Amino acid sequence: MRKSQLAIAALSLAALFSAFAGGCAIGTTRVCVAHEMLQKVEPKRQGSLLIKTVVDGRAAGHREFIGNKRNAYGMVLGHIGTIEGVRLEDVMTKSLAEALGEAGYSVTIASAGAPVSSDSRQFDAVIEGRITEFWLDLYMMVWHDVKMQVSIQEPGSGRALWNREFHGTQTNVLWLGITPEFEKAIAQAMTKMLDSVAKTAASDECYQCIKRK
């Protein structure tokens, strides 16, 4: 490694150590949960889907936050949470709808908390999502893991027709321990998962399940 590269790395580590040792890891940092532009999916499918509000199926102790912050010694001193007033379930519901829309489907999001009644028969299928993991952690590196189970249900009866878990993960070098670094890792992991959802939703297997052919 060149001397200039070593110097930059040393300065970065020094800044990181100083920031964390100084206590900036204490408290809760609020971050924006989003994804990057999704990959284009071709060919597009046709069909109408009703999406229920995604359920947070994580362990009860993890639902209040979406990550940890640590000091220079690896001790957890603070947490990472969504922006005040923003629910993770709502963000993930919208993101799931966007991924299915990229596959070509016409998507309607059901009203939060409202039962999906016989009116769902006007749709080709009802989609249900369940967050099984959504967590960011850091110690010299910043990494984020997101997992969501997606199921296809028959309108009216609610009979399960198809179920699969999708996973996205991202690990980046942690330079300064600041909010944009957290948000970037989250967005990249989210995008990987949603790209997989869109690609799978456009597959023959999934399309035939939705149309019940």
C-alpha positions as CSV (number, residue, x, y, z in Angstrom):
1,M,0.0,0.0,0.0
2,R,1.3,3.5,-0.8
3,K,2.3,5.9,1.9
4,S,-0.5,8.3,1.0
5,Q,-3.1,5.5,1.2
6,L,-1.7,4.5,4.6
7,A,-1.9,8.0,5.8
8,I,-5.5,8.4,4.7
9,A,-6.4,5.1,6.4
10,A,-4.6,6.2,9.6
11,L,-6.4,9.5,9.6
12,S,-9.8,7.8,9.0
13,L,-9.3,5.4,11.8
14,A,-8.1,8.2,14.1
15,A,-11.2,10.2,13.3
16,L,-13.4,7.2,13.9
17,F,-11.8,6.3,17.2
18,S,-12.0,9.9,18.4
19,A,-15.7,10.2,17.4
20,F,-16.7,7.0,19.2
21,A,-14.4,7.3,22.2
22,G,-15.8,10.8,22.6
23,G,-19.3,9.5,23.1
24,C,-21.1,10.2,19.8
25,A,-22.4,6.6,20.0
26,I,-24.6,7.4,22.9
27,G,-28.3,8.0,22.3
28,T,-30.5,7.1,19.3
29,T,-29.7,8.2,15.8
30,R,-32.8,8.6,13.5
31,V,-32.2,7.5,9.9
32,C,-34.2,7.5,6.7
33,V,-35.1,4.0,5.6
34,A,-35.2,3.8,1.8
35,H,-33.9,1.9,-1.2
36,E,-32.0,2.9,-4.3
37,M,-33.4,2.7,-7.9
38,L,-34.6,-0.8,-8.6
39,Q,-33.3,-2.8,-11.6
40,K,-35.5,-2.9,-14.7
41,V,-37.5,-6.1,-15.0
42,E,-38.5,-7.4,-18.5
43,P,-40.9,-8.7,-19.7
44,K,-43.6,-7.1,-17.5
45,R,-46.4,-9.1,-16.1
46,Q,-50.1,-8.1,-16.0
47,G,-52.3,-8.6,-13.0
48,S,-53.9,-6.8,-10.0
49,L,-52.6,-7.3,-6.5
50,L,-53.8,-6.2,-3.1
51,I,-51.0,-5.8,-0.5
52,K,-51.7,-6.1,3.2
53,T,-49.7,-3.9,5.5
54,V,-46.4,-5.6,6.2
55,V,-46.1,-7.1,9.6
56,D,-43.0,-6.7,11.8
57,G,-42.3,-10.2,12.8
58,R,-38.9,-9.5,14.5
59,A,-38.3,-10.5,18.2
60,A,-40.1,-8.1,20.5
61,G,-36.8,-6.7,21.9
62,H,-35.7,-5.6,18.4
63,R,-38.9,-3.8,17.3
64,E,-38.2,-0.5,18.9
65,F,-35.0,0.1,17.0
66,I,-33.3,-1.0,13.7
67,G,-29.7,-1.1,14.8
68,N,-26.9,-0.6,17.4
69,K,-24.2,2.0,17.7
70,R,-20.9,1.0,19.3
71,N,-17.9,2.9,20.7
72,A,-14.3,2.3,19.7
73,Y,-14.2,-0.8,22.0
74,G,-17.3,-2.5,20.5
75,M,-19.6,-1.7,23.4
76,V,-23.2,-0.9,22.5
77,L,-23.9,2.7,23.7
78,G,-26.8,3.7,21.5
79,H,-29.3,2.7,18.9
80,I,-30.5,3.4,15.4
81,G,-34.1,4.1,14.8
82,T,-36.4,5.3,12.0
83,I,-37.3,8.9,11.6
84,E,-39.8,10.0,14.3
85,G,-43.4,9.2,13.3
86,V,-42.2,6.8,10.5
87,R,-43.1,3.1,11.0
88,L,-40.9,0.4,9.5
89,E,-44.0,-1.6,8.5
90,D,-45.3,1.3,6.4
91,V,-41.9,1.8,4.7
92,M,-41.6,-1.9,3.9
93,T,-45.2,-2.1,2.6
94,K,-44.6,0.8,0.2
95,S,-41.2,-0.7,-0.9
96,L,-42.8,-4.2,-1.5
97,A,-45.5,-2.5,-3.6
98,E,-42.8,-0.7,-5.7
99,A,-41.0,-4.0,-6.3
100,L,-44.1,-5.7,-7.5
101,G,-45.0,-2.7,-9.6
102,E,-41.6,-3.0,-11.3
103,A,-42.5,-6.5,-12.2
104,G,-45.5,-5.0,-14.1
105,Y,-48.4,-5.6,-11.7
106,S,-51.1,-3.1,-10.7
107,V,-50.7,-2.8,-7.0
108,T,-53.2,-1.5,-4.3
109,I,-52.2,-1.2,-0.7
110,A,-54.9,-2.1,1.8
111,S,-55.8,0.4,4.4
112,A,-53.8,-0.2,7.6
113,G,-55.7,-2.2,10.2
114,A,-58.7,-2.8,7.9
115,P,-59.7,-6.4,7.3
116,V,-59.3,-7.8,3.8
117,S,-62.9,-8.7,3.1
118,S,-64.6,-10.3,0.2
119,D,-63.9,-7.1,-1.8
120,S,-60.5,-8.7,-2.4
121,R,-62.1,-10.9,-5.0
122,Q,-61.6,-8.2,-7.6
123,F,-57.9,-8.8,-7.4
124,D,-55.9,-11.7,-8.8
125,A,-54.1,-12.2,-5.5
126,V,-53.6,-10.9,-2.0
127,I,-49.9,-10.3,-1.0
128,E,-48.7,-10.5,2.6
129,G,-45.3,-9.6,3.9
130,R,-43.6,-10.3,7.2
131,I,-40.3,-8.7,8.3
132,T,-38.2,-11.4,9.9
133,E,-34.9,-9.4,10.2
134,F,-34.0,-5.7,9.8
135,W,-30.9,-4.8,11.7
136,L,-27.8,-2.7,11.3
137,D,-24.7,-3.0,13.4
138,L,-21.2,-1.6,13.2
139,Y,-17.7,-2.0,14.5
140,M,-15.1,-0.6,12.0
141,M,-17.5,-1.9,9.4
142,V,-21.2,-1.1,9.0
143,W,-23.4,-4.0,7.9
144,H,-27.2,-4.3,7.4
145,D,-29.3,-7.4,7.0
146,V,-33.0,-7.4,5.9
147,K,-35.2,-10.4,5.5
148,M,-38.9,-10.5,4.5
149,Q,-41.3,-13.4,4.0
150,V,-43.7,-12.8,1.1
151,S,-46.8,-14.9,0.6
152,I,-49.4,-15.1,-2.1
153,Q,-53.0,-15.7,-0.9
154,E,-56.2,-16.6,-2.8
155,P,-58.6,-13.6,-2.7
156,G,-61.6,-14.2,-0.5
157,S,-60.6,-17.4,1.1
158,G,-57.1,-16.3,2.2
159,R,-55.7,-19.7,1.3
160,A,-51.9,-19.6,1.0
161,L,-50.7,-20.3,-2.5
162,W,-47.0,-19.5,-2.4
163,N,-44.5,-18.4,0.2
164,R,-40.8,-17.4,0.0
165,E,-38.3,-15.4,2.1
166,F,-36.1,-12.7,0.5
167,H,-32.8,-11.5,1.9
168,G,-30.6,-8.5,1.3
169,T,-27.3,-7.8,3.1
170,Q,-24.6,-5.1,2.7
171,T,-21.3,-4.5,4.4
172,N,-19.3,-1.3,4.0
173,V,-16.1,0.2,5.5
174,L,-17.1,2.5,8.3
175,W,-15.2,5.8,7.9
176,L,-16.7,8.4,10.2
177,G,-19.6,6.6,11.9
178,I,-22.1,9.2,10.6
179,T,-25.8,8.9,9.6
180,P,-25.2,8.9,5.7
181,E,-23.1,5.8,6.2
182,F,-25.9,4.0,8.0
183,E,-28.5,5.0,5.5
184,K,-26.3,3.9,2.5
185,A,-25.9,0.4,3.9
186,I,-29.6,0.1,4.6
187,A,-30.5,1.3,1.1
188,Q,-28.1,-1.0,-0.6
189,A,-29.3,-4.1,1.4
190,M,-33.0,-3.1,0.8
191,T,-32.3,-2.7,-3.0
192,K,-30.8,-6.2,-3.2
193,M,-33.8,-7.7,-1.5
194,L,-36.4,-5.8,-3.5
195,D,-34.6,-6.5,-6.8
196,S,-34.9,-10.2,-6.0
197,V,-38.6,-9.7,-5.2
198,A,-39.3,-8.0,-8.5
199,K,-37.4,-10.6,-10.5
200,T,-39.1,-13.5,-8.8
201,A,-42.6,-11.9,-9.1
202,A,-42.0,-11.7,-12.9
203,S,-41.1,-15.4,-13.1
204,D,-43.4,-17.9,-14.8
205,E,-43.8,-19.8,-11.5
206,C,-44.9,-16.8,-9.5
207,Y,-47.1,-15.4,-12.4
208,Q,-48.9,-18.7,-12.8
209,C,-49.5,-18.9,-9.1
210,I,-51.0,-15.4,-9.1
211,K,-53.2,-16.2,-12.0
212,R,-53.8,-19.8,-10.6
213,K,-53.2,-21.4,-14.0
